Amino acid sequence: MNKNLFNKVWDNHTVGQLSSGQTQLFIGLHLIHEVTSPQAFAMLRERNLKVLHPERTFATVDHIVPTLSQARPFKDLLAEEMMSAIEKNCKDFGITLMDLNDKRQGVVHIVGPEQGLTQPGMTIACGDSHTSTHGAFGTISFGIGTSQVAYVLATQTLAMSRPKVRKVEVNGALGRGVFAKDVTLHIIRKLGVQGGVGYAYEYAGDTFARMTMEERMTVCNMSIEGGARCGYINPDQTTVQYLEGRPFVPRGRDFATAAEWWLSQASDQNAHYDDVVKFDATTIAPTVTWGITPGQAIGIDEVIPTLDSYPSDERTVVAEALAYMDLKEQQPLEGLKIDVAFIGSCTNGRISDLREAASIVNGHRVAPGVKALVVPGSQLVRQQAEQEGLDEIFKAAGFEWREAGCSMCLAMNPDKLQGREICASSSNRNFKGRQGSPTGRTLLMSPAMVAAAAIKGHATDVRNMLT
């Protein structure tokens, strides 16, 4: 045997080898949203093509939906056009759409697992770069471009080159105040934003084995930020327990059969890997980005590295980041004033993220001059949070409690930074202009760290707020 999960799943879904050397890969689940699908459907209409397997495609709306008022028509005409387009396309092509009137609506990479659409051993594609999130379930999941969305709609396959597989092993117990987000930022920091190019990442080790499914999703979500084609964690009993009883998961005897097969897809004990790297979880501190890539990060108790500590080919972008962020070498991030605090996104908009943030916020008030908002990742997350009273904790502290959506993660909606504002964000990217302002600045961190920053008014070590 000696196969890792990636190659098992790849081989199970291989339709054939193409003359280009690529594999034609069957896609078990196709997820779409309102931003990257209109052009794809237009391509099908131009060629008079049908969706080959509409039962394998599921749609939701998330990127452009407002989180303050979702009354239709939207004030943003382009957003309204995109919403109208996905409504018409899903109706015309027989695709299930979880729209704003559907209680299942939410960020696409939160909805899939919630509904049990995401299951071990699957191939999954979506026109969104953070599709790697679904790898937490032992899937191989790819973000794809608009033309590829059309290709999957028409053929239920993708033409792809098989990447190598790197085992990223993390062992040890995380310290108090250290979360899954810190782990993934630490990995990207150490391996680099290009370190995973040409690879799929298998996250292994007892640190991940102890994580909940929601924590595993956070880790896999940011695989793409480290350059990897996808990232995954082998399915285990934690996976099985999470999936049991979800709407699209088999029940009764069929569930037992499915669970047995899911577990069989895990990497064999002596599986081959093209590369192996190891990290010690006990050395990871609450981690914050200081620059303009997710790899430009430090522990909150560290200072920004000196320019000459970087390889010569990285110094230009490091200097650019320091200038853009208005920071200096050997400057600490702790104490850096923030203007906005954002808790949400497909990385950290799940119920466990909101619980952790609320535990920090409880009994405190947002610092004067800070705009703080919490955006649940789905309507079901929002409903559960309200049942638990988390919304009241946030509102009592001065946070805005919003409707489900992508919100300020990418600002393709009214939630945007203004001017040179600095945002403490639980999202996944800190690129220039990512949060809506061409000069806005983003500090990526865990939801607990965002909550702490909102209360203090500046980047701070959440460990000092734990009781």
C-alpha positions, 0 to 999 in steps of 0.5 A: 500500500504505502499511499498517502490520502492525497494519492488515494483520492486522486487515483480514485477520481482519475478519469484518464491521462491527457496528452498534456500529461495532466490528469482528467479528474472527476469532481465529486462536489462543486460549490459555487457562489455569486462572484465567479459563477456568472461568467461561467454560466455565460460560457455554457449558454454561448455553447448551448451546454447543460450542467452535466450533474446539477445534483453535484453542484450547490450554490450560496451567496456570500461575497457581495452580500451586505451584512448590515441591511440585506433588503433587496434590491441592493444599493450596489447595482453590480452586487444586485446584478450578481445576485440576480444572475445566480438566482436565474442561473441556478433556476435555469440549470436546476442547481440548489441555491442557498440564498438569503431567504434560506436559513442554510445560507452563509460563506461557502466554505462554512456551509459545505461542512455544516450541511454534510456536503463535505465528506472524506475521500471526495474531490471538491472544487469551487471558484474561490481560493480558500476551497482548501478549507474542506481538506480538514475532512480528508478531501482534496479540494481545489480553488479554481478560476472562472473558466474552470468553473464552466468546465466543471459545470459542463463535464464534472471534471478538471484537467490538473497536474498531480502535485507532490505531497509534503507532510507538515507534522506538528506535535505538542500541546498549544499554550494558553491563548494559542489557537489554530490560527496561530499554528497556520500563521506560524507554518506559513511564516516558517515555510514562506508564502511560496514554500508550498508551490507544487505541493499538497500539504498533509497536516499531521501530528498530535497537535492536529489530532487533538483539534476540533473539526472547526480548528482543523478547517482554520488550518486547512483554509490558509494552505493556499496562503503558503503556496500549497495547491491544497491542504488536508488532515486525515479523517478520524473519529473526530471527523466521523462524529462531526458529520453524523446526523448532518443533512447530506450525510447517510444515516443508520447502517449506511452511515456506518458503512460510509464511516468505515470507508472514510477512515480507510482513505487515511494515509497508510502507516508507511505512506510515501511523502515527497517532503516532511517538515516538523514543528514543535507546537510548544514554541508557538506564540499568539502570532500576528502579521506585520506586513503585506503577506501572511508570511510576514508574521511574528509572535506578539512577544517578538519584534519585527525582524531586521531587513538583513535577516531576510534572504536577499531575494526577499528584501525588496518586498520586506522593505515595501511592506515596512514602508506601506505599513509605516513600521520599522525594523525591530519595532514591537507590534504590541501596543500598535494602535488599531482603528477597526476590529473584524471577527468573521470570514471563512477562516474564523467565522464559526461558532467556536471562534465566536465563543472564544472571542466572546469569552475575552470580550465578556465584561469589557468595552470596546476601546474609544475610537475603535469600530468593532464588528462580528460577522457570523459565517452562516445564518446557522452560526448566527442563530446558534450564537444568539441562542447562546447569548453571544450576540448580547455579550458582543453588543454590550461590549460595543461590537456591531452584530451583523448578518452572515457574509464574507464582509470585511475579509475582502470588502466586495460589499459595503464593509470596508476600511477607510483611508489608512485605517489599521484593522485587527482581522481574523480573516486570511489575507493582508494584501494591499487594499484587501479590505477595501481601502487602497491604503488600508492596513491589516493585521491578521490574528486569531479571533481571541487576539482580535477581541483583545485588541478591540478592548485594549485599542491596540495589538496586545497579547491575549494571554494577559487577559486570560483568567 
